[in-house]
Amino acid sequence: MSARGGFTVLELLVAASAALLILAAVGSFSRAEGRMVDREARRLRLREASRRVVETIAREIRGAGFAPAAGSFDGLVDGVAVAALDRIELRSDLHGITAADPPDGVLDVDSDERIAFFSNPTRGIVSESVGRQTLPLTLESMVAAGGLAFRYLDACGDDVSPPAGSELSADERARIRSVVVRLTVVEPAVASVGAEVSAALRNREKLQCE
């Protein structure tokens, strides 16, 4: 049966079905495109987050050992107080008894003159400790075991990193000229994103390759 001078009912049904199929295909493509854009946006946020963390660590490494005044603190020796594969502790003589004083050659380990960076595999985070205060630099479950890694290089560029689970000795720490910081962060459905930066200690610029 057909409408006079028009389309048959069958033709109208076929056209409606085709239109629905096209709309469904467009909707499916749009959803897939949206998911892809969302994943890429999350990946970019992860990359930026990891980059900010390694840059924060690198900035402190570059200034480690600052000691402009005579005193008991030897920045060349004690600037890097702890050097492990997943932890580093840095010390500098930044100020005196009060914040208004100039550097006094004495280290206050309870203040911002002692800064450490380390990973916590149980919580999956990277943290920064300033004196006795500890603050997370990443979200929970964002960093897998081994996600934060330090490599220590001497003036020749040779590796002086310690074996897993141990720390460099005082003599080995005194040889460190630069540190490579590597951080890998993860998020479900986004995979993993890594950032790496190399930082040279400014107070050890005169170390010579032997």
N, C-alpha and C positions, 0 to 999 in steps of 0.2 A: 504494500500500500504506500502511496507516495502523496506528498503534498503537491497540489497543482502548481506546476512550474518551479517546484523546489526540490528538496532532498528526500530520499526515502528514509524511513525510520532506521533501517539498518545502517545506512550511510551516516546518519547522525550518531548512532551508537559507536560506530567504528571511529569517527572523528573525535568523539568524547574520550574514548579509550586511549587513542593515540595522544591526545592532549594530556591526559592523566599520566601516561607513561613518560612523556617529555618532562612534565613538572616533577615527577618522582626522580628522574635522572638528574635534573638540574639541582634538586634539593640534596640528593646524595653527594653530588660533586661539590656543592657548597659546603656541606658538613665536613667532607674530607679535606677541602681546602682550609676550612676554619681550624680543624685539628692540626694540620701541618703548620699553619701560621702560629698557632698556640705553642706547639712544640718548639718551633724556632725561637719564639720570644722567650720561652723558658730557658732554652739553651743559651741565649744571649745573656739572660740574667745570671745564669750559673757562671758563665765565662767572666762576666764583670765582677761577680762576687769573689771568685777565686783570684782574679787579678788584683782586686783591692787588698785582699789578705796578704798575698806575696809581696806587694809593694809596701805595705805597712811593715812587714818583717824586714824587708831589704833596707828601708829607711833607717831602722834602728841598728842594723848591722853596720851600715856605713859610718854611723857616728859612734860606734862602740869604742870604749877606751879613751874618750875625751877626758883629758887631765891636764889643764893648763897651769895648775898651781903645784908647787912642791908639796909633798906630803907622803903619807903612807900608801896611797893608792898608786899603783904603777899601771897605767892604761895599756902600755905595750904588752904587758904580761897578763893582766887580769881583765882586759876588755872583753874577752870571750871566756866566761867563767865555767861554762858547761858546753860541751860539744858532743852531741850524740846524733844518731841517724834521724830521730824523730823529736829531738828537743835541743834548744839552744838557749843559753842564758847570757845576757849581755850586761856589762857594767860600765858606768861612766861617772865622772865627778862633775855633776851639773851645777851644784849650788852648795852653799854653806849651811850653817845652822838654821837659818831662815831663808825663805825664797828671795829676800832682798839682798842677801849676801852674795859675794862672788864665789866661784868654785874654791874650795878650801883644801883640796888634797885628801880629804877624808870621805870614804864611801858610806852612805847611809843605806843599808840594805832594806830598810822598811819603806823607802820612798821610790820615786821614779828614777833613782840612780841604779836600780836593779830591775831589769825587764827580761822576761822569759817567754818563749813561744813553744808550745808543745801540743801533741795530739792526745786525745782520750778515745781509744778504740771502743771502749764499752759504750760510751755515749755517742760516738761518731762525730766528734766536734774537734775544732782547733781552738785553743784558748791562749790568751795573753795574760801573764801575771805581772803586775806593777807593784813592787814591794811585796806586801802580803795579800794584796787584792787580786782576784782572778776574774777575768771577764771572757765570755765566749766570743769568738770572732766569726763563727759559722753557726748555722742552725743544727739542731739535733739530727743525728743519723745522716748527715750530709757527707761525712768523710769516712771512707772505709779504712780498715787497718792498712797501714803503709801509705795512706793518702797524702800525708805530710812527710817530706823527705828532705834532708839537708846533705849536701856534699861539700867537703872542705878541701880547698886547694891551696898549695903553697905558692911561693913567688914564681916557681917554674911552671905552674899550672898542673902539677902532679897531685894526685888524689892522696889526701891524708885522712880520709874518713875512717871511723872505727868500725869494727865488726858489729853485727847486729847484737843489741842488748848491752853494749858497753859504751864507754865514753873515752874521748881522747885524754891523754895525760897532759900535765901542765906544759911539758916541753913540746908536745905535739900541737897544743893549742897556740903556743907562741909562734909556730911556723905558719899559721893560717894567714893567707893574704886575701882570699876572697871566699865567699860562700854562695853556693847555688841552692836556691830554694825552689822546691817543686811541690805543688798542691794539686790534687785531683779530687773533685767533688762530684757527687752522684745524685740523681733524682730519678725516681721511677718513671718509665716511659720517655725519658729524655736521654738516657745513657749517661756517660761520664764526660766531664770537661776538665781539662788541665791547664795550669798556668805555671810558667817557670821564669825566674829572674836570677841574674847573677849580681852580687853586690860585693864590692871591694872595700875593705876597712881603710878609712882615710888616714888613720894614725899609723898605718903600716905600709904607706906608699914607698918608703925607703928600703923595704926588704928586698934583697937581691937574690936572684936565682944562683944557686951554687951547684 
